[in-house]
């Protein structure tokens, strides 16, 4: 499939699908909690993987589900794999979150010894940066 921004060739065999077609005309995601590093993983709820449910999904939705089936994947990685703008990818992911098919979480940040950083230290760094 050709990238949506590329110019079509005269003898192109495959149709060019514009992002607004993929998103049903929506131009912004209904969610503001999805960032480039937000991790997306498949929600393992019973009954969501029915034949009727799979049929209702667009190919891009199914690709997101396939990508996130084994491990959580960042929004930026999903956008790169889909070869779509991040804004379009966020709309597609939002659809899947609303349908209960995937869940989103911010990435965990660990220190060198495998523990979460102390909030006191993080607040001190933040306050120091603000003071600059």
C-alpha positions in Angstrom: 0.0 0.0 0.0 1.3 3.4 -0.9 1.8 6.1 1.7 -1.2 8.5 1.7 0.9 11.6 0.9 2.6 10.1 -2.1 1.5 11.2 -5.6 -0.4 8.5 -7.4 1.1 7.0 -10.5 -0.9 6.8 -13.7 -0.7 3.1 -13.8 -1.1 2.4 -10.1 -2.9 -0.9 -9.4 -3.9 -0.1 -5.8 -6.3 2.6 -4.7 -5.1 5.6 -2.6 -6.9 5.8 0.7 -6.9 9.1 2.4 -6.6 9.4 6.2 -10.0 11.1 6.5 -11.6 8.0 4.9 -9.9 5.7 7.4 -11.2 7.8 10.3 -14.7 8.4 9.0 -14.0 12.1 8.5 -12.8 12.8 12.0 -9.7 15.0 12.2 -8.9 15.0 15.9 -8.8 12.2 18.5 -11.5 12.4 21.2 -8.8 11.6 23.7 -6.0 13.8 25.0 -4.2 11.1 27.0 -2.5 9.4 24.1 1.1 10.6 23.6 3.8 9.3 21.3 5.1 7.1 24.1 1.8 5.8 25.5 1.8 2.1 25.5 -1.1 0.2 23.9 -1.9 -3.4 24.8 -4.7 -5.7 23.9 -7.6 -5.9 26.4 -8.3 -9.5 27.3 -12.0 -9.2 27.9 -14.2 -12.2 27.2 -16.4 -12.1 24.1 -14.6 -9.2 22.3 -13.0 -11.4 19.7 -16.1 -12.7 18.0 -16.4 -13.1 14.2 -19.0 -10.2 14.1 -16.6 -8.0 16.1 -13.7 -8.8 13.8 -15.8 -8.1 10.7 -16.8 -4.6 12.0 -13.2 -3.5 12.3 -11.3 -1.7 9.6 -8.0 -3.3 8.4 -6.0 -0.6 10.3 -7.8 -1.5 13.5 -7.0 -5.2 13.0 -3.4 -4.3 12.4 -3.2 -2.4 15.7 -4.7 -5.4 17.5 -2.2 -7.7 15.8 0.8 -5.4 16.7 -0.3 -5.2 20.4 -1.2 -8.9 20.8 2.2 -10.0 22.2 3.5 -6.9 24.0 2.5 -3.3 24.7 3.5 -1.1 21.7 4.0 2.7 21.7 1.7 4.9 19.7 4.6 6.1 17.6 5.6 2.6 16.7 2.0 1.8 15.7 1.8 4.9 13.5 5.1 3.9 11.9 3.9 0.4 11.2 0.6 1.7 9.8 2.4 4.3 7.7 -0.1 6.9 8.9 0.1 10.2 10.6 0.1 10.0 14.4 -3.1 12.0 14.6 -4.9 9.4 12.5 -3.4 6.6 14.5 -4.6 8.2 17.7 -8.1 8.3 16.3 -8.0 4.6 15.4 -6.5 3.7 18.8 -9.2 5.7 20.5 -11.9 3.7 18.6 -10.4 0.5 20.0 -10.1 1.9 23.5 -13.8 3.0 23.4 -14.7 -0.5 22.1 -12.8 -2.1 25.0 -10.4 -3.9 22.6 -7.2 -2.2 23.8 -6.0 -0.3 26.9 -3.5 2.5 27.1 -1.1 3.3 29.9 1.9 5.6 30.2 5.3 3.9 30.1 6.8 3.0 33.4 10.1 4.6 34.2 12.6 2.6 36.3 15.9 3.6 37.8 19.1 1.7 37.2 18.4 -0.7 40.1 14.9 -1.6 38.8 12.8 0.5 41.1 10.5 3.4 40.4 12.2 6.8 41.1 11.5 8.6 44.3 8.9 11.3 43.9 10.8 13.6 46.2 13.8 13.5 43.8 11.6 14.1 40.8 9.9 17.1 42.4 13.3 18.5 43.4 14.5 18.2 39.8 11.3 19.8 38.5 11.6 22.7 40.9 15.2 23.2 40.0 14.4 23.3 36.3 11.7 25.8 36.9 14.1 28.0 38.8 16.4 28.2 35.8 
